[in-house]
Every structure is written in structure tokens, then in C-alpha cells.
Amino acid sequence: MGSSPAERLFAEGVAFHKQGRLAEAAASYAGACEADPAHVAAQFNLAVALHAQGRDQEAERAYRRAIALKPDLVQALNNLANLLLAHNRVAEALEALMRATAAAPGFAPPWNNLGNALLKMGRTGEAAARFARALEIDPSFVEARENLGRALLALGRAPEALPHLEAAVAARPGDAVLRFARDVAAGARPARPPDAFVAALFDEMAPGFDEHLVEKLGYRIPSRIAQVLGGWLDARPRPRRVLDLGCGTGLVADALRGRYESMLGADLSPRMVEKARARRLYEAVEAAELSAFLDSRTAASADLVVAADVFVYVGDLGGVFAQAARVLAPGGRFAFSVEGGGPGEGFRLDSTSRYSHADAYVRALAAGRGLVVTHDSPEIIRAERGVPAGGRLYVLAGSPPAQELA
């Protein structure tokens, strides 16, 4: 007695899937589902093949059909939650993961993903407990160990985080981003984080960045720059050319709207670049690291260089100051914020994975590059875990125009 049409199509789909022929696999699985709408494995495999092709809306529907047929299908609940988290649908993902952990409390992946969902909701302590639960179930679960280390680090518990991050680095020694987290926990002071760390961080934040940063964390440095420099920029002879370093979604361009002729932006995060371009306030926005971006500019080509809340992700500012001094036109301005900005020397990498810079360090760098501090004000940069994060806003002036020279 031969197998049913649904089983033949399902077997065909599995063969295609193993060969990496995802579109053909999905077509065969879809045929199996049509022949037998109650074929749970075909619905599940169809969802997996569709998701692998980036066809997430169709994949979601297939996962939900599989779950409707078998409500305790834990792998489908877990995969659906991952898909939802990727699209920032956190509440729906949380519901799926709660069902998964209830159905299979001894299966580690949903506990890890439940931690990820809680992290996205800002519930870091609860997230750490879920990562720890995943590790209790499977001590070899490297992703959960890394996640637990990162969560503990975010909670300011670096000594507890360090062994978890050390173990994760041992398992993945080539991961520069993971090594940076380990260095933060160990109290090291690398000159800057890996580009991949910054790009991934802001790619993840891009969808709700403005609302989160401005409305929830009270971020106001772009508007403060406009208050401090607006009059000066209005009086600056045309063309008023601005370089926006680490431009994010374009908040600086929005704050300075109408006060410049051209603005070029650069950001490491491709998703942030898309958001900034959508504002249509820039002449161009590049996906680039700020030093490389400045290197590509000609000397004396900018009237204003801005770095709003950017240097928290750059430790050693010496190179950036040298490049900014080179690209500033006579009489130009270099405006930026730092966290810290108080007594001390040099820069420090904090447990938040951000850098703070001492006032003496900033002033010494400025003097060494012939830049003069024309404005210096204490600022609340943002809230950090509900606590105001203090810093300073600086404006440095480049060499004066020829007519101002004695």
C-alpha cells in the first residue's frame, strides 16, 4: 500500500530542504498541507522554509496553523516567538514563550528566548533569571551563558558576569563583540568597541529609537546644540556645511532644520542610515565609521562638525579631534557631548559598555589640536536605569577666519 499524496509531497520537501533548495521545499510542503490540512509536520517545516527565505508573514501563518493543530508544539511556539521578536512584537512573543515554557519546562531554548523578550521590555533582572534557568537545564548552552553575562553586566554586577562571559569567549574566541563585553566586565579599557558591536546595538534600537530615547530617556542633546549654536549658525556666511557624526535617525538635522545649506551624515548602523535618509534633511547619509567618514572629507570643507551622544562609544578621542580640526573651515565649530565630563584624567569604560571622558582630557586634546573651547555646559544626557546620566556639552572653535587674524 503506497504512501498518501501528502506524505509523498512531505518527503519530497524534506529532500529539497536538505539540499538547500528552499523555494522548492516550501512548494512541496505547501502541497502536502493542501493535500492534508492536518499534517502538522508539513505546516511546521513549511514555516521553517519560508522564514529561511525571509518570507516572514507567510511563515508566521504556517507556524500558527501548526500550533492550532498541536497547541503544545514547543518548537513551533519557540520559533514563532523568535520571528515575532525580530519584528519587535514583544508582547505576542512573550505570550508564545510563556506557553512554550509551561508545555515543556525542561526545554532550554524557550527560557533563553523568554529572557530576550524580557530584555526588550527593560525587565533585565527577570531576564537574567530566565537565562539562568536555561543554563540550569543545559549548562552547555553558550547563547544563554552569554546572555546571562550581558544581563548581569547591564545590572552592574560585573564580577558575576565575568565568568559567564569568559566561558562564552572560550567557546567563541573569534567573536570580537563578545570579547568586548568580557573586557567591560573585566574592567579593561580598550580604545573603542568593535564596529560590529555599535552597528548591531543601533540596528536593534532603530525601529523605536526616537520614541525610546527622546520620550522615555529624556534625551535632548540635539535640541541643546540647536539652542547653543543656532544663532551662530544663522550668522555664518553661506554655504553652511554640516557633518553629523553618528547621525542616528537624524535628530540633529531635525533640530537644525533650515539653518544649513548642506548636511552629510554617517552612522555605523544601516537601519539608522535608512531612518536618517527618510527624513530628507541630508544631502547624503553614509553607512560608515566616523573616522573613515572624516578621512574621506577634504580639508576645511565643513563649517560645523557635530557628534551628539556619539563619543560614549569611542574611548580614545585623539584621532577624531585631529580629523575634526582638519576638516573644519576657518572659524568653524566642533560640537559634541560626552558622558562624565568631570574631574579625573583620560577616559573610562563603564559597566554600561559606554565610555565617559574627563573634562581635563577633552581640554588637553582640544588644545593639542589648536581648538578653543567656546562653550562648556553640564548636561543630563539621558536617564540610565531610571537615574540621570550626567555629562557635558562642548563647542570648540577652529582657527579664526583670515580677517580676524591680527
Summary of the structure (lengths in Angstrom):
residues: 406
radius of gyration: 25.7
end to end distance: 102.2
largest distance: 102.2
contacts: 1359
relative contact order: 0.06
helix: 57%
strand: 16%
